[in-house]
Amino acid sequence: MDELMGSIIQNGFSIAVASFLLVRMDKRLEELTKAVISLGAVMEKIARPEN
């Protein structure tokens, strides 16, 4: 029984840490995606200057 509880606690902690990190990374990945899209728009304007 102690072995089962130890396994549950260890796996639960690992799942909690992984979930926390995924949520934090998701927000940062969204911001990074927006920045890359914005950079693409700027690069497109530079590549095709309006005369």
N, C-alpha and C positions, 0 to 999 in steps of 0.2 A: 504494500500500500504506500509506503514512504517513497519507493522508487517511482511509482505511478505519479504521485503528487510532485515529485522533483521534476519529472519529465514534463508534466503539464505546466509547471511554473516556468521552466526553462524555455519551452516552446512558446508559451504565451508572451514572455518578455521579448523574444526574438520577433514575433509577429507584431507586437506593439511598436518596437523600434523601427522595423521595416515600414510599417504603415505611416508612422510619423515622418520618416524621411521621404517617402513617396509623396505625401501631401505637400511637404515643403518644396521638394524638387519640382512638383507640378506647377506651382506658382512661378517659380523661377524660369521654368521652361516656357511658360506662356509669355513672360516678359521678354525672354530671349527671342522667341518667335516673332513678336511684334517688332523688336529691334532689327532683326534680319530683314523683315518685310520693308521696314522704313529705309534701311540701307540700300535695298534693291531699288526702291523708287528713286533715291538720290543718285545712285549709280546710273540708272536709266536716263535721268535728266542730264547727267554729265556726258554720257555717251552720245546723246542726240540733242545737241544744243539747238535752240530755236533761233533761226536767222531772221 
